[in-house]
Amino acid sequence: MKVMRSMLIAGALVIGFAFTASTVQAGADDVAWINKCVKDNKREGQSEGTVAVYCSCMNGKMSENETLSITAWEKSHPAEMAECEKEAGWK
């Protein structure tokens, strides 16, 4: 029983590691876009946390195939911008 439990735990760890590695790889591009958005909005009078939530929300609303930066994309998507401002607590 202990051997079976150890094998299940080891298998779960391997699956968890593989999932995390693929998520990190897929998310690296998103992190770069979000960081650029935070930098672009640093003088908007909001806390960095508020801006980070806003940028993450906007990034989530964009297509995976989008080539514009979040800052450029938001100009043509006022509804999404308003939703993310509300979610982030933008004042």
LUMMI-138613 format. One record per atom (N, C-alpha, C): residue number from 1; chain; atom name; y negated, x negated, z negated. Coordinates in steps of 0.1 Angstrom, whole numbers, plus 5000, padded with zeros to 4 digits. Atoms other than C-alpha are relative to their C-alpha. Example, Ala and Ser with C-alpha at 12.3 -4.5 7.8 and 13.67 -1.06 7.14 Angstrom:
2
+-----+----+----+------+------+------+
:   i : ch : at :   c2 :   c1 :   c3 :
+-----+----+----+------+------+------+
:   1 :  A :  N : 5012 : 4991 : 5000 :
:   1 :  A : CA : 5045 : 4877 : 4922 :
:   1 :  A :  C : 4988 : 4991 : 5000 :
:   2 :  A :  N : 5011 : 5009 : 5000 :
:   2 :  A : CA : 5011 : 4863 : 4929 :
:   2 :  A :  C : 4989 : 5008 : 4992 :
+-----+----+----+------+------+------+
This chain:
91
+-----+----+----+------+------+------+
:   i : ch : at :   c2 :   c1 :   c3 :
+-----+----+----+------+------+------+
:   1 :  A :  N : 5012 : 4992 : 5000 :
:   1 :  A : CA : 5000 : 5000 : 5000 :
:   1 :  A :  C : 4987 : 4991 : 5000 :
:   2 :  A :  N : 5011 : 5009 : 5001 :
:   2 :  A : CA : 4976 : 4972 : 4991 :
:   2 :  A :  C : 4998 : 4993 : 5014 :
:   3 :  A :  N : 5001 : 5007 : 4987 :
:   3 :  A : CA : 4984 : 4954 : 5024 :
:   3 :  A :  C : 4994 : 5010 : 5010 :
:   4 :  A :  N : 5005 : 4990 : 4990 :
:   4 :  A : CA : 4977 : 4986 : 5044 :
:   4 :  A :  C : 4985 : 5003 : 4998 :
:   5 :  A :  N : 5014 : 4998 : 5003 :
:   5 :  A : CA : 4944 : 4992 : 5026 :
:   5 :  A :  C : 4992 : 4988 : 5004 :
:   6 :  A :  N : 5008 : 5012 : 4996 :
:   6 :  A : CA : 4933 : 4956 : 5032 :
:   6 :  A :  C : 4999 : 5000 : 5015 :
:   7 :  A :  N : 5001 : 5000 : 4985 :
:   7 :  A : CA : 4942 : 4960 : 5069 :
:   7 :  A :  C : 4990 : 5010 : 5005 :
:   8 :  A :  N : 5010 : 4990 : 4996 :
:   8 :  A : CA : 4921 : 4992 : 5071 :
:   8 :  A :  C : 4986 : 4995 : 4998 :
:   9 :  A :  N : 5013 : 5005 : 5003 :
:   9 :  A : CA : 4892 : 4976 : 5054 :
:   9 :  A :  C : 4996 : 4989 : 5010 :
:  10 :  A :  N : 5003 : 5011 : 4990 :
:  10 :  A : CA : 4894 : 4945 : 5077 :
:  10 :  A :  C : 4997 : 5006 : 5014 :
:  11 :  A :  N : 5002 : 4993 : 4987 :
:  11 :  A : CA : 4896 : 4968 : 5108 :
:  11 :  A :  C : 4986 : 5006 : 5000 :
:  12 :  A :  N : 5013 : 4993 : 5001 :
:  12 :  A : CA : 4866 : 4988 : 5096 :
:  12 :  A :  C : 4988 : 4990 : 5001 :
:  13 :  A :  N : 5010 : 5010 : 5000 :
:  13 :  A : CA : 4846 : 4956 : 5091 :
:  13 :  A :  C : 4998 : 4994 : 5014 :
:  14 :  A :  N : 5001 : 5005 : 4986 :
:  14 :  A : CA : 4854 : 4943 : 5126 :
:  14 :  A :  C : 4993 : 5011 : 5009 :
:  15 :  A :  N : 5006 : 4989 : 4993 :
:  15 :  A : CA : 4845 : 4977 : 5141 :
:  15 :  A :  C : 4985 : 5001 : 4997 :
:  16 :  A :  N : 5014 : 4999 : 5004 :
:  16 :  A : CA : 4813 : 4978 : 5121 :
:  16 :  A :  C : 4992 : 4988 : 5005 :
:  17 :  A :  N : 5007 : 5012 : 4995 :
:  17 :  A : CA : 4804 : 4942 : 5131 :
:  17 :  A :  C : 4997 : 5002 : 5015 :
:  18 :  A :  N : 5001 : 4998 : 4986 :
:  18 :  A : CA : 4810 : 4951 : 5168 :
:  18 :  A :  C : 4989 : 5010 : 5003 :
:  19 :  A :  N : 5010 : 4990 : 4998 :
:  19 :  A : CA : 4788 : 4982 : 5165 :
:  19 :  A :  C : 4986 : 4994 : 4997 :
:  20 :  A :  N : 5013 : 5006 : 5004 :
:  20 :  A : CA : 4760 : 4963 : 5148 :
:  20 :  A :  C : 4996 : 4990 : 5010 :
:  21 :  A :  N : 5004 : 5010 : 4990 :
:  21 :  A : CA : 4761 : 4935 : 5173 :
:  21 :  A :  C : 4995 : 5007 : 5013 :
:  22 :  A :  N : 5004 : 4993 : 4987 :
:  22 :  A : CA : 4758 : 4959 : 5203 :
:  22 :  A :  C : 4987 : 5007 : 4997 :
:  23 :  A :  N : 5012 : 4993 : 5003 :
:  23 :  A : CA : 4731 : 4979 : 5185 :
:  23 :  A :  C : 4988 : 4990 : 5000 :
:  24 :  A :  N : 5010 : 5010 : 5001 :
:  24 :  A : CA : 4711 : 4948 : 5178 :
:  24 :  A :  C : 4996 : 4995 : 5014 :
:  25 :  A :  N : 5003 : 5005 : 4987 :
:  25 :  A : CA : 4714 : 4936 : 5214 :
:  25 :  A :  C : 4992 : 5011 : 5008 :
:  26 :  A :  N : 5007 : 4989 : 4993 :
:  26 :  A : CA : 4704 : 4970 : 5228 :
:  26 :  A :  C : 4986 : 5003 : 4994 :
:  27 :  A :  N : 5013 : 4997 : 5006 :
:  27 :  A : CA : 4675 : 4973 : 5203 :
:  27 :  A :  C : 4990 : 4989 : 5001 :
:  28 :  A :  N : 5009 : 5011 : 5000 :
:  28 :  A : CA : 4660 : 4939 : 5208 :
:  28 :  A :  C : 4988 : 5003 : 5009 :
:  29 :  A :  N : 5011 : 4997 : 4991 :
:  29 :  A : CA : 4639 : 4951 : 5238 :
:  29 :  A :  C : 4991 : 5011 : 4993 :
:  30 :  A :  N : 5008 : 4989 : 5007 :
:  30 :  A : CA : 4628 : 4982 : 5217 :
:  30 :  A :  C : 4991 : 4993 : 4990 :
:  31 :  A :  N : 5008 : 5007 : 5010 :
:  31 :  A : CA : 4617 : 4959 : 5189 :
:  31 :  A :  C : 4988 : 4993 : 5006 :
:  32 :  A :  N : 5011 : 5007 : 4993 :
:  32 :  A : CA : 4596 : 4938 : 5213 :
:  32 :  A :  C : 4989 : 5010 : 5004 :
:  33 :  A :  N : 5010 : 4990 : 4996 :
:  33 :  A : CA : 4579 : 4969 : 5226 :
:  33 :  A :  C : 4993 : 5006 : 4988 :
:  34 :  A :  N : 5006 : 4995 : 5012 :
:  34 :  A : CA : 4573 : 4983 : 5192 :
:  34 :  A :  C : 4990 : 4990 : 4993 :
:  35 :  A :  N : 5009 : 5010 : 5006 :
:  35 :  A : CA : 4559 : 4950 : 5179 :
:  35 :  A :  C : 4987 : 4999 : 5009 :
:  36 :  A :  N : 5012 : 5001 : 4992 :
:  36 :  A : CA : 4535 : 4949 : 5209 :
:  36 :  A :  C : 4991 : 5012 : 4998 :
:  37 :  A :  N : 5008 : 4989 : 5003 :
:  37 :  A : CA : 4524 : 4984 : 5202 :
:  37 :  A :  C : 4993 : 4999 : 4987 :
:  38 :  A :  N : 5007 : 5003 : 5014 :
:  38 :  A : CA : 4517 : 4975 : 5165 :
:  38 :  A :  C : 4989 : 4991 : 5002 :
:  39 :  A :  N : 5011 : 5009 : 4998 :
:  39 :  A : CA : 4497 : 4946 : 5177 :
:  39 :  A :  C : 4988 : 5006 : 5007 :
:  40 :  A :  N : 5010 : 4993 : 4993 :
:  40 :  A : CA : 4478 : 4967 : 5202 :
:  40 :  A :  C : 4992 : 5010 : 4992 :
:  41 :  A :  N : 5007 : 4990 : 5008 :
:  41 :  A : CA : 4469 : 4992 : 5175 :
:  41 :  A :  C : 4995 : 4995 : 4986 :
:  42 :  A :  N : 5003 : 5005 : 5014 :
:  42 :  A : CA : 4461 : 4969 : 5146 :
:  42 :  A :  C : 4985 : 5003 : 4996 :
:  43 :  A :  N : 5014 : 4998 : 5004 :
:  43 :  A : CA : 4424 : 4977 : 5147 :
:  43 :  A :  C : 4996 : 5015 : 5000 :
:  44 :  A :  N : 5002 : 4986 : 5000 :
:  44 :  A : CA : 4428 : 5015 : 5146 :
:  44 :  A :  C : 4997 : 5006 : 4986 :
:  45 :  A :  N : 5004 : 4995 : 5013 :
:  45 :  A : CA : 4421 : 5017 : 5109 :
:  45 :  A :  C : 5012 : 5006 : 4992 :
:  46 :  A :  N : 4988 : 4995 : 5006 :
:  46 :  A : CA : 4457 : 5026 : 5100 :
:  46 :  A :  C : 5008 : 4989 : 4993 :
:  47 :  A :  N : 4991 : 5010 : 5006 :
:  47 :  A : CA : 4482 : 5008 : 5077 :
:  47 :  A :  C : 5010 : 4995 : 5010 :
:  48 :  A :  N : 4990 : 5005 : 4991 :
:  48 :  A : CA : 4507 : 4986 : 5095 :
:  48 :  A :  C : 5013 : 5009 : 5000 :
:  49 :  A :  N : 4988 : 4991 : 5001 :
:  49 :  A : CA : 4535 : 5009 : 5082 :
:  49 :  A :  C : 4998 : 5013 : 5008 :
:  50 :  A :  N : 5003 : 4988 : 4993 :
:  50 :  A : CA : 4518 : 5040 : 5097 :
:  50 :  A :  C : 5001 : 4997 : 5015 :
:  51 :  A :  N : 5000 : 5004 : 4985 :
:  51 :  A : CA : 4513 : 5022 : 5131 :
:  51 :  A :  C : 5015 : 4997 : 5004 :
:  52 :  A :  N : 4986 : 5003 : 4997 :
:  52 :  A : CA : 4550 : 5010 : 5130 :
:  52 :  A :  C : 5008 : 5013 : 5002 :
:  53 :  A :  N : 4993 : 4987 : 4998 :
:  53 :  A : CA : 4563 : 5045 : 5125 :
:  53 :  A :  C : 4995 : 5007 : 5012 :
:  54 :  A :  N : 5005 : 4994 : 4988 :
:  54 :  A : CA : 4540 : 5058 : 5152 :
:  54 :  A :  C : 5006 : 4993 : 5013 :
:  55 :  A :  N : 4995 : 5007 : 4988 :
:  55 :  A : CA : 4551 : 5031 : 5177 :
:  55 :  A :  C : 5015 : 5002 : 5002 :
:  56 :  A :  N : 4985 : 4997 : 5000 :
:  56 :  A : CA : 4588 : 5036 : 5168 :
:  56 :  A :  C : 5002 : 5014 : 5006 :
:  57 :  A :  N : 4999 : 4987 : 4995 :
:  57 :  A : CA : 4584 : 5073 : 5174 :
:  57 :  A :  C : 4997 : 5001 : 5015 :
:  58 :  A :  N : 5003 : 5000 : 4986 :
:  58 :  A : CA : 4567 : 5068 : 5207 :
:  58 :  A :  C : 5010 : 4993 : 5009 :
:  59 :  A :  N : 4990 : 5007 : 4993 :
:  59 :  A : CA : 4593 : 5043 : 5218 :
:  59 :  A :  C : 5012 : 5009 : 5002 :
:  60 :  A :  N : 4988 : 4991 : 4999 :
:  60 :  A : CA : 4620 : 5069 : 5210 :
:  60 :  A :  C : 4998 : 5011 : 5010 :
:  61 :  A :  N : 5003 : 4989 : 4990 :
:  61 :  A : CA : 4603 : 5094 : 5233 :
:  61 :  A :  C : 5000 : 4995 : 5014 :
:  62 :  A :  N : 5000 : 5005 : 4987 :
:  62 :  A : CA : 4602 : 5071 : 5262 :
:  62 :  A :  C : 5014 : 4998 : 5006 :
:  63 :  A :  N : 4988 : 5002 : 4993 :
:  63 :  A : CA : 4629 : 5068 : 5288 :
:  63 :  A :  C : 5005 : 4985 : 4999 :
:  64 :  A :  N : 4995 : 5014 : 5001 :
:  64 :  A : CA : 4652 : 5037 : 5286 :
:  64 :  A :  C : 4996 : 4992 : 5012 :
:  65 :  A :  N : 5004 : 5007 : 4987 :
:  65 :  A : CA : 4641 : 5029 : 5322 :
:  65 :  A :  C : 4985 : 4999 : 5001 :
:  66 :  A :  N : 5014 : 5002 : 4999 :
:  66 :  A : CA : 4604 : 5030 : 5314 :
:  66 :  A :  C : 4995 : 4986 : 5001 :
:  67 :  A :  N : 5005 : 5014 : 4998 :
:  67 :  A : CA : 4585 : 4999 : 5325 :
:  67 :  A :  C : 4986 : 4998 : 4994 :
:  68 :  A :  N : 5013 : 5001 : 5007 :
:  68 :  A : CA : 4551 : 5007 : 5309 :
:  68 :  A :  C : 5001 : 4996 : 4986 :
:  69 :  A :  N : 5000 : 5002 : 5014 :
:  69 :  A : CA : 4542 : 4995 : 5275 :
:  69 :  A :  C : 4997 : 5013 : 4993 :
:  70 :  A :  N : 5003 : 4988 : 5007 :
:  70 :  A : CA : 4539 : 5021 : 5248 :
:  70 :  A :  C : 4986 : 5003 : 5001 :
:  71 :  A :  N : 5014 : 4997 : 4999 :
:  71 :  A : CA : 4502 : 5017 : 5248 :
:  71 :  A :  C : 4995 : 5005 : 5013 :
:  72 :  A :  N : 5003 : 4995 : 4987 :
:  72 :  A : CA : 4500 : 5023 : 5285 :
:  72 :  A :  C : 5006 : 5014 : 5002 :
:  73 :  A :  N : 4993 : 4987 : 4999 :
:  73 :  A : CA : 4525 : 5052 : 5284 :
:  73 :  A :  C : 4994 : 5011 : 4993 :
:  74 :  A :  N : 5005 : 4989 : 5009 :
:  74 :  A : CA : 4509 : 5071 : 5256 :
:  74 :  A :  C : 4987 : 5007 : 5007 :
:  75 :  A :  N : 5012 : 4995 : 4994 :
:  75 :  A : CA : 4477 : 5076 : 5277 :
:  75 :  A :  C : 5003 : 5012 : 5009 :
:  76 :  A :  N : 4996 : 4989 : 4992 :
:  76 :  A : CA : 4496 : 5100 : 5300 :
:  76 :  A :  C : 5010 : 5009 : 4994 :
:  77 :  A :  N : 4991 : 4991 : 5007 :
:  77 :  A : CA : 4516 : 5117 : 5273 :
:  77 :  A :  C : 4994 : 5004 : 4987 :
:  78 :  A :  N : 5007 : 4996 : 5012 :
:  78 :  A : CA : 4492 : 5134 : 5249 :
:  78 :  A :  C : 5008 : 5008 : 4990 :
:  79 :  A :  N : 4992 : 4992 : 5009 :
:  79 :  A : CA : 4518 : 5158 : 5235 :
:  79 :  A :  C : 5009 : 4992 : 4991 :
:  80 :  A :  N : 4991 : 5010 : 5007 :
:  80 :  A : CA : 4542 : 5130 : 5225 :
:  80 :  A :  C : 4991 : 4992 : 4990 :
:  81 :  A :  N : 5009 : 5007 : 5008 :
:  81 :  A : CA : 4512 : 5111 : 5211 :
:  81 :  A :  C : 4997 : 5008 : 4987 :
:  82 :  A :  N : 5003 : 4991 : 5011 :
:  82 :  A : CA : 4502 : 5140 : 5189 :
:  82 :  A :  C : 5012 : 5002 : 4990 :
:  83 :  A :  N : 4988 : 4999 : 5008 :
:  83 :  A : CA : 4538 : 5145 : 5177 :
:  83 :  A :  C : 5002 : 4988 : 4991 :
:  84 :  A :  N : 4998 : 5013 : 5007 :
:  84 :  A : CA : 4541 : 5108 : 5167 :
:  84 :  A :  C : 4989 : 4997 : 4990 :
:  85 :  A :  N : 5011 : 5002 : 5009 :
:  85 :  A : CA : 4507 : 5107 : 5151 :
:  85 :  A :  C : 5003 : 5009 : 4987 :
:  86 :  A :  N : 4997 : 4991 : 5011 :
:  86 :  A : CA : 4518 : 5137 : 5129 :
:  86 :  A :  C : 5011 : 4994 : 4992 :
:  87 :  A :  N : 4988 : 5006 : 5007 :
:  87 :  A : CA : 4552 : 5121 : 5121 :
:  87 :  A :  C : 4996 : 4988 : 4992 :
:  88 :  A :  N : 5004 : 5013 : 5007 :
:  88 :  A : CA : 4535 : 5088 : 5111 :
:  88 :  A :  C : 4990 : 5002 : 4989 :
:  89 :  A :  N : 5010 : 4998 : 5010 :
:  89 :  A : CA : 4508 : 5104 : 5090 :
:  89 :  A :  C : 4987 : 4994 : 5004 :
:  90 :  A :  N : 5012 : 5006 : 4994 :
:  90 :  A : CA : 4481 : 5090 : 5113 :
:  90 :  A :  C : 4988 : 5009 : 4996 :
:  91 :  A :  N : 5012 : 4992 : 5004 :
:  91 :  A : CA : 4446 : 5100 : 5100 :
:  91 :  A :  C : 4988 : 4996 : 5009 :
+-----+----+----+------+------+------+
